[in-house]
Amino acid sequence: MSLSQSFIIGQYVHRNSIIHRLDPRAKLVIAFLFMLSVMLLKSWLSYALSAVFVACVVTISQIPLSYIVRGLKPVWLIVIVTSLFHIFLTQGGRLWLEAGVFSIHEEGVIKAGNMAIRIILLLVIASLLTLTTKLGDLAQAIEDLLKPAKRLGIPTQEFALMISWTIRFIPLLLNETDKVMKAQQARGVRFNSGNIVRRLRSYIPIVVPILLLAFQKAENASLAVEARGYSPGMNRTQLRTLAFKKLDYQVLIISILCCTLLFVLRK
């Protein structure tokens, strides 16, 4: 499986679901509130309720569960390494195992589990946001939500454009990385053979081509924007004006109540 297929953030999947039809501003607010709630969770009950909430959203969005699971593969190494750090370096509570300089305490296992669940939930939430929202709508939603900051001199339109481009460039760069890796493999490079040091060393030759491709993509995008008459700081109108509907208010209220419940049950 290629990198671009396994990393789903930044990819939009068209479906005719309630989640897809929601106002992008409502989805942004809900995602932010839920991410904030997840960062504050401590009890297993609150984690279980969060998982149920996410599972319900995945079901309603009509995004295949296999697609979500596939998107978690790139972060498994981060989850495992972070969990091991907590297990072996955090002390407190009952001693479960001791072998030489290493010891496993109850507090370390609990913190490892908490961190692993948080990372997975946060990634699923971010993935659902981009899978169900077009990047143009997401940029417009960010710009609308940041309008009050424009009075302070903050370039909200440029900031929204930067965020949308950053998300859009993730799958593009991963796709280019796949091409470079396949070109290196055709020349005899083996990325999955040997010990960990040899594997890391085999990735060094692809760093420079990927950086050059990234700069080239950024320059091409900049030239394309300038060719279309884009000038920073100018007031621009939108092709489609966002407007909250009854469904948006209903889902937003339900989500706020769910986040409030998680906050109450966080300990």
C-alpha positions as CSV (number, residue, x, y, z in Angstrom):
1,M,0.0,0.0,0.0
2,S,1.4,3.4,-1.0
3,L,1.9,6.3,1.5
4,S,-0.8,8.4,-0.1
5,Q,-3.3,5.7,0.3
6,S,-2.5,5.0,3.9
7,F,-2.5,8.6,5.0
8,I,-6.1,9.9,4.6
9,I,-5.9,13.4,6.1
10,G,-6.4,15.9,3.3
11,Q,-8.4,13.5,1.1
12,Y,-12.1,14.2,0.5
13,V,-14.5,11.3,0.0
14,H,-17.8,12.3,-1.6
15,R,-20.9,10.9,0.2
16,N,-24.5,12.1,0.6
17,S,-24.5,12.0,4.4
18,I,-25.7,14.3,7.1
19,I,-22.0,15.0,8.1
20,H,-21.2,16.0,4.5
21,R,-24.1,18.3,4.3
22,L,-23.3,20.2,7.5
23,D,-22.0,23.7,7.4
24,P,-18.2,23.5,7.4
25,R,-18.0,26.1,10.2
26,A,-20.2,23.8,12.4
27,K,-17.9,20.9,11.7
28,L,-14.8,23.0,12.6
29,V,-16.3,24.1,15.9
30,I,-17.5,20.5,16.7
31,A,-14.1,19.1,15.8
32,F,-12.3,21.7,17.9
33,L,-14.6,21.2,21.0
34,F,-14.3,17.4,20.8
35,M,-10.5,17.6,20.4
36,L,-10.3,19.8,23.4
37,S,-12.5,17.4,25.4
38,V,-10.3,14.4,24.4
39,M,-7.2,16.2,25.6
40,L,-8.8,16.7,29.1
41,L,-10.1,13.1,29.5
42,K,-8.7,10.9,32.3
43,S,-11.3,8.3,33.2
44,W,-12.0,5.1,31.2
45,L,-15.7,5.9,31.1
46,S,-15.1,9.2,29.3
47,Y,-12.8,7.4,26.8
48,A,-15.4,4.8,26.2
49,L,-18.1,7.5,25.6
50,S,-15.7,9.3,23.2
51,A,-15.1,6.1,21.2
52,V,-18.9,5.6,21.0
53,F,-19.4,9.2,19.8
54,V,-16.7,8.8,17.2
55,A,-18.1,5.5,16.0
56,C,-21.5,7.0,15.6
57,V,-20.1,9.9,13.5
58,V,-18.1,7.4,11.3
59,T,-21.3,5.4,10.8
60,I,-23.4,8.5,9.9
61,S,-20.7,9.9,7.6
62,Q,-20.9,6.7,5.5
63,I,-17.1,6.5,5.4
64,P,-16.0,2.8,5.3
65,L,-14.5,1.7,8.6
66,S,-11.7,0.0,6.7
67,Y,-10.8,3.4,5.2
68,I,-10.5,4.9,8.7
69,V,-8.4,2.0,10.0
70,R,-6.1,2.2,7.0
71,G,-5.5,5.9,7.8
72,L,-4.3,4.9,11.3
73,K,-1.4,2.8,10.0
74,P,1.1,5.7,9.6
75,V,0.8,6.6,13.3
76,W,1.1,3.1,14.9
77,L,4.8,3.6,15.3
78,I,4.3,6.9,17.1
79,V,1.6,5.3,19.4
80,I,3.9,2.4,20.2
81,V,7.0,4.5,20.9
82,T,5.0,7.0,23.1
83,S,3.4,4.1,25.0
84,L,6.7,2.4,25.7
85,F,8.2,5.7,27.0
86,H,5.3,6.0,29.4
87,I,5.4,2.4,30.5
88,F,9.1,2.3,31.3
89,L,9.8,5.9,32.4
90,T,6.6,6.7,34.5
91,Q,6.7,5.5,38.1
92,G,3.9,5.4,40.6
93,G,1.3,3.1,41.9
94,R,1.7,-0.7,42.2
95,L,4.9,-2.2,40.8
96,W,3.9,-4.8,38.1
97,L,7.3,-5.9,36.8
98,E,11.0,-5.2,37.5
99,A,13.9,-6.5,35.4
100,G,17.3,-4.8,36.0
101,V,17.1,-1.1,35.5
102,F,13.6,-1.4,33.9
103,S,10.4,-1.4,35.9
104,I,6.7,-1.2,34.9
105,H,4.4,0.6,37.3
106,E,0.6,0.8,37.2
107,E,0.7,4.5,36.7
108,G,2.9,4.1,33.6
109,V,0.6,1.6,32.0
110,I,-2.4,3.8,32.6
111,K,-0.7,6.9,31.1
112,A,0.4,4.8,28.1
113,G,-3.2,3.7,27.5
114,N,-4.5,7.2,27.9
115,M,-2.0,8.7,25.5
116,A,-2.6,5.9,22.9
117,I,-6.4,6.4,23.0
118,R,-6.0,10.2,22.7
119,I,-3.7,10.1,19.7
120,I,-6.1,7.6,17.9
121,L,-9.2,9.7,18.7
122,L,-7.6,13.0,17.6
123,L,-6.4,11.5,14.4
124,V,-9.8,10.0,13.6
125,I,-11.5,13.3,14.3
126,A,-9.1,15.2,12.1
127,S,-9.5,12.6,9.3
128,L,-13.3,12.8,9.5
129,L,-13.1,16.6,9.2
130,T,-11.1,16.5,5.9
131,L,-12.8,13.3,4.6
132,T,-16.3,15.0,4.8
133,T,-15.3,18.6,3.9
134,K,-14.0,20.0,0.7
135,L,-10.8,22.0,1.1
136,G,-12.4,25.1,-0.4
137,D,-15.2,25.0,2.0
138,L,-12.8,24.4,4.9
139,A,-10.8,27.4,3.9
140,Q,-13.9,29.6,3.7
141,A,-15.1,28.3,7.1
142,I,-11.7,29.1,8.7
143,E,-11.9,32.6,7.2
144,D,-15.4,33.2,8.4
145,L,-14.7,32.0,11.9
146,L,-11.6,34.3,12.1
147,K,-13.4,37.4,10.8
148,P,-13.4,39.1,14.3
149,A,-9.5,38.8,14.3
150,K,-9.4,40.8,11.0
151,R,-10.2,43.9,13.0
152,L,-6.9,43.4,14.9
153,G,-5.0,43.5,11.6
154,I,-4.6,39.7,11.3
155,P,-4.7,38.6,7.6
156,T,-7.4,36.0,8.1
157,Q,-7.8,35.3,4.3
158,E,-4.1,34.5,3.9
159,F,-4.1,32.4,7.0
160,A,-7.1,30.3,5.8
161,L,-5.5,29.9,2.4
162,M,-2.2,28.7,4.1
163,I,-4.1,26.1,6.2
164,S,-6.0,24.8,3.2
165,W,-2.8,24.5,1.1
166,T,-1.0,22.8,3.9
167,I,-3.7,20.1,4.1
168,R,-3.8,19.8,0.4
169,F,0.0,19.4,0.1
170,I,0.0,16.4,2.5
171,P,-1.4,13.8,0.0
172,L,0.5,15.5,-2.9
173,L,3.9,15.2,-1.2
174,L,3.1,11.6,-0.1
175,N,2.3,10.7,-3.7
176,E,5.6,12.2,-4.9
177,T,7.4,10.3,-2.1
178,D,5.9,7.1,-3.4
179,K,7.2,7.9,-6.9
180,V,10.7,8.7,-5.6
181,M,10.8,5.5,-3.5
182,K,9.7,3.3,-6.5
183,A,12.4,4.9,-8.6
184,Q,15.0,4.1,-5.9
185,Q,13.6,0.6,-5.6
186,A,14.0,0.1,-9.4
187,R,17.7,1.0,-8.9
188,G,18.1,-1.7,-6.3
189,V,17.4,0.1,-3.0
190,R,15.7,-2.0,-0.4
191,F,13.8,0.1,2.2
192,N,12.6,-2.9,4.3
193,S,15.7,-5.0,4.6
194,G,18.5,-5.0,7.2
195,N,18.5,-3.6,10.7
196,I,17.0,-0.4,11.8
197,V,20.1,1.7,11.1
198,R,20.4,0.3,7.6
199,R,16.7,1.0,6.9
200,L,17.0,4.6,8.1
201,R,20.2,5.0,6.0
202,S,18.3,3.8,2.9
203,Y,15.9,6.7,3.2
204,I,18.7,9.4,3.0
205,P,18.9,9.4,-0.8
206,I,15.2,10.3,-1.2
207,V,15.3,13.3,1.2
208,V,16.8,15.8,-1.3
209,P,14.5,14.9,-4.3
210,I,11.5,15.2,-2.0
211,L,12.6,18.6,-0.7
212,L,13.2,19.8,-4.3
213,L,9.8,18.5,-5.4
214,A,8.1,20.3,-2.4
215,F,9.7,23.6,-3.3
216,Q,8.8,23.1,-7.0
217,K,5.1,22.3,-6.1
218,A,5.0,25.4,-3.8
219,E,6.5,27.6,-6.6
220,N,4.1,26.3,-9.2
221,A,1.1,26.9,-6.8
222,S,2.4,30.5,-6.2
223,L,2.7,31.2,-9.9
224,A,-0.8,29.8,-10.5
225,V,-2.3,32.0,-7.9
226,E,-0.5,35.1,-9.2
227,A,-1.7,34.3,-12.7
228,R,-5.3,34.4,-11.5
229,G,-4.8,37.9,-10.1
230,Y,-4.5,37.0,-6.4
231,S,-3.1,39.8,-4.3
232,P,-2.6,39.6,-0.5
233,G,-4.7,42.0,1.5
234,M,-7.4,42.7,-1.0
235,N,-11.0,42.2,-0.1
236,R,-12.5,39.2,-2.0
237,T,-16.0,37.9,-2.3
238,Q,-17.1,34.3,-2.1
239,L,-18.7,32.3,-4.8
240,R,-21.0,30.7,-2.2
241,T,-22.1,32.3,1.0
242,L,-22.2,30.0,4.0
243,A,-25.4,30.0,6.1
244,F,-26.4,28.0,9.1
245,K,-29.5,25.8,8.7
246,K,-31.8,24.1,11.2
247,L,-29.8,20.9,10.9
248,D,-26.5,22.7,11.7
249,Y,-27.9,24.2,14.9
250,Q,-29.4,20.8,16.0
251,V,-26.1,18.9,15.4
252,L,-24.1,21.7,17.0
253,I,-26.3,21.7,20.2
254,I,-26.1,17.9,20.5
255,S,-22.3,18.0,20.1
256,I,-21.9,20.7,22.7
257,L,-24.0,18.6,25.1
258,C,-21.9,15.5,24.4
259,C,-18.7,17.5,24.9
260,T,-20.1,18.9,28.2
261,L,-20.9,15.4,29.3
262,L,-17.3,14.2,28.5
263,F,-16.0,17.2,30.5
264,V,-18.1,16.4,33.5
265,L,-17.0,12.7,33.4
266,R,-13.4,13.4,32.5
267,K,-12.0,12.3,35.9
